[in-house]
Amino acid sequence: MSNPIAAYTRWLHTRWPAGTVEKLPVTGENGVTNLPGVRIAGDLSGIPLLKFSSQTATKALRAILSEPDFQKRDTSQPDVLDVAIIGAGVAGISAGIEAKKAQLRFAVYEATQLFSTVVNFPKGKPIYTYPTELKLDGGLQFQATIKEALVEEMEAQQQAAGIEPIAARIDRLERSGNLLVLHHADGKTTRAHRVIVAIGRSGNFRKLGCPGEDLDKVYNRLFDPKEFAGKEALVVGGGDTALETAIAVAAVGGRVTLSYRKKEFARPKPENVDKLQMLVKDPAARVAVERPTSERVTTAASSDMRGDKAPGSVRLMMETSVQKIDATTATL
């Protein structure tokens, strides 16, 4: 049987340059960390795919159940959780499902909203649950192929399991004797025998540092390409997300200017560069982002989205620094 991780790595075309490598926590088998009792699952394990998020969380929880020290834990204190799960995304809810099956005393903490990464995907975004050959034997399961249906599918599983996330932001963790202490942003603390960190990697978007970028017309992600049909749009950036945003908007009838501070593209996948160049040469080219770089890329436009809309266009504005952009006069 082929190695799904190796297959995914090849699919990402990691032989091509992709900018600065993001630093991730150092983990061992099943998400173990250098802080005893703390494991990591989901995006922070290194591969931002739904199936891997579910699988890593399931394995982390099951590894905890097999630990001799955990099996001998003191369960006489009702205010001490068996497992605290930080994050109510795919990994966090998957860990919660397994904790529920094991009849553990647990809680899932979420700082923003349930399944926030997937909820923030664009409307109608196609979902590709890679790798297709990976069969899950626990946690969340995935059948839906469109964003809205996927959210409903996951929420149904979460509700069926009786998992209700607690709204809380956890600022830090520390070890105190045999227990772990979770420090909440509001000053409260929670004690637990084990902790699974299952937060995503969306993070905070980078600002341009130009006048007007706080206006309502400036967005840091693309929710629905069709909203820009027949409109002028400026996309700033030179990575896969920027190119896929430009392609998606142009594919559904938008007129796009793509601004990048360098004279040529070095970071994106060659297939995205090719599609972009096709639209620059021929606005009527039947180009769409059918398979985005990963499930986490928040821009995609299927060929069905264009419908009877007039074709859009793309023009490139290379070697333009953000200091030259003024969002108060540009349409973004």
DATAJO-V609391 format. One line per field, one symbol per residue. psi: psi as a letter, one per 30 degrees, with the letter a starting at -180 (. if undefined). Layout:
BEGIN
psi->???
END
This chain:
BEGIN
psi->kljeeeeeeeefhfflkgakkkklkklakhgklfjkfklklbefffjikeeeeeeeeeeeeeeeffkeeefgljgfjfgkkekkkjkhaeeeeeeeeeeeeghljlkkkkfdlkheeeegllkgkkkjilkffjkkglaklkelgkeeeeeeeeeeeeeefhjjkkjkkjelklkjbglkkkjlfgfllkklelkjjhlageaklklehlkgfglffklgljejeffgkglkkkkklgaeeeeeeeeeeefggljkkjkkflflkfelkeeeeeeeeeeeejfgkikliejlelffkgkkjlffeebgkkkalkkkilhjlfffkjffflj.
END
